[in-house]
Amino acid sequence: MSDAHGHDEWVVRPASAQDGANCSAEDYAALYSRSLDDTDAFWAEQAERLDWITVPSTIADWSFDPVRIKWFEDGALNICHNAVDRHVEAGRGDALALIFEPDDPAGEVRRITYAELKAEVIRMANTLKKLGVGKGDRVTIYMPMVPEGAYAMLACARIGAIHSVIFGGFSPEAIAGRVEDCRSDWIVTADEGLRGGKRIPLKANVDAALEKVPAKGVLVLRHTGGDITMREGRDHWYHELSDGVSAECPCEEMNAEDPLFILYTSGSTGKPKGVLHTTGGYAVWTETTFRYVFDYRPGEVYWCTADIGWVTGHSYIVYGPLLNGATALMFEGVPNYPDHDRFWAVCEKHKVNIFYTAPTAIRALMREGDSHVTKHDLSSLRLLGSVGEPINPEAWRWYHDTVGKGAIPVIDTWWQTETGGVMITTLPGAHDMKPGSAGKPFFGVCPQLVGNEGEVLEGAAAGNLCITRSWPGQARTVYGDHDRFVQTYFSTYKGKYFTGDGCRRDSDGYYWITGRVDDVINVSGHRMGTAEVESALVLHPKVSEAAVVGYPHDIKGQGIYCYVTLMEGDEPSDDLYSELRQWVRKEIGPIATPDHLHFTPALPKTRSGKIMRRILRKIAEDDYGALGDTSTLADPGVVESLIDGRQNR
Ligand code: PRX
């Protein structure tokens, strides 16, 4: 059944497979109320599951106007101790921490116990120390999806260094910008990565980045054995430098508010921002959300298909699962290699119980037909999750009916790099599900819908999604630019955290995310600032001006549509079209490759010279009837020629 908004309100009851789930509907109601009414006591209790060097006596201490966010402020702990050593000390050293499934299905699977994980993390930590890395130093991690990527993150956390992981698909230019922004002297990388049978030149990309910015040391993992250049004095093979390091490495005592990591993410303006997360709040948030959202039960195999280069990989491949002593699968490859059944083959091979992926992957696999799924025994699956972008009801149903055989829950988890962990989701065992809706707020989360004038919308309504109270996993700042943090998230609606998302709340209190309302587009679940693509385009000598917008794309959710004005005397051509696409790829990385370029002699602007993006979005969507008010245009003829250009494609 569809409602007036065309939304599918088909309700799915909690499946019987959820018997024994750790949170019933009554539990949720009680815990949610308590998290708001008795916030300090609630979070102090959640925090008790962790080992603290100093148990915090202050819990929440925050204000959104002026902005000041602190949790567990006088507490001290080490998150690596909690994710690794704690389980070994509790006699669970033989339990599996990680299962590594390589890109090549015939390659070697690695099974790493918590005891082995501890030894590996110590080896990495002592190697970093040998390079000179200490507490508070920034370490860039540019790695393939191999266990050593997780070791490097945990090793940094162990010695108090701040990790900044860069997705392996980013270009040398993007690496250089991030290394420079956080003044990171050290880089951990590998010779090459492997994805879908293709080699990714990680070390060569680092070399090219380091032509632009200095670094004291590069630690290189030998992974493919590919040919690379090592620069004397700067580059070190991990297997050589780690040889003979001590098997002991104490965990550094960290204050709860000491930085844990920086993760760069795109915004509506300027360069990517280094979102900073701190130690105590992030640990409690990822531990608690993983525990309840995925309803993890001891011995189960959990698989999140994200990459550690994104926040999903940080919170739900590394920290959340390991803090819970879970077994997490790490997959190096891609969903369609060697064939479109790879995800399901891996689920069958490793008897995966909990599977967490992105709608873009679900849509791409759905298109290939059911046989890829049905030929595998997926009876181990107990829970399916979705993250990264709105999931359309059609994809949700296929995921639920074909992958989950209609018998297991699908949870749609809404959150952001800045939120550290899941904010809105249905909880298995507690909530009915509605395909396309992220569901209800997690404990401690207070969503609010706000109109464009800042008015608070009550009940069933649609508006801009804000969060009115702090939660432990909230980002604390933008590295090196606190004003930008305040400006970006707390200035649009005073006293509230503004998510940048549009959202609808239905009469059952379910939230339906409708997508970004700012100049950020979501391409295959990856956030891309239109300004970033524009800056890359105008760096090309033939480009005079560029305006980039998102448009609906069947598989990617949104595609990248670029309006380009050339320099006087330069003419559009097929060659230039390909050259510009390659150019953006080189400047930012393959994920930013434009889907469509639209050459135009001019862009629609207001008389004060502001580009009218609203109109450009509509034209890219082929929605010419809804251009809205064009009376402020400096030259209305520009719009007509753009529509002509679109229709004559
Ligand atoms: O627009 C929302 C969308 O992804 C944005 C956050 O992107 P990022 O920081 O890269 O983190 C992605 C993984 C947590 C949000 O502002 N988004 C994320 N999850 C969902 C979503 N949109 C709808 N439904 C979701 N479940």
Residues whose N, C-alpha, C, O or C-beta is under 5 A from the ligand:
A	BS01	PRX	T312 S386 V387 G388 E389 P390 I391 D412 T413 W414 W415 Q416 T417 E418 A438 T499 D501 I513 G515 R516 G525 R527
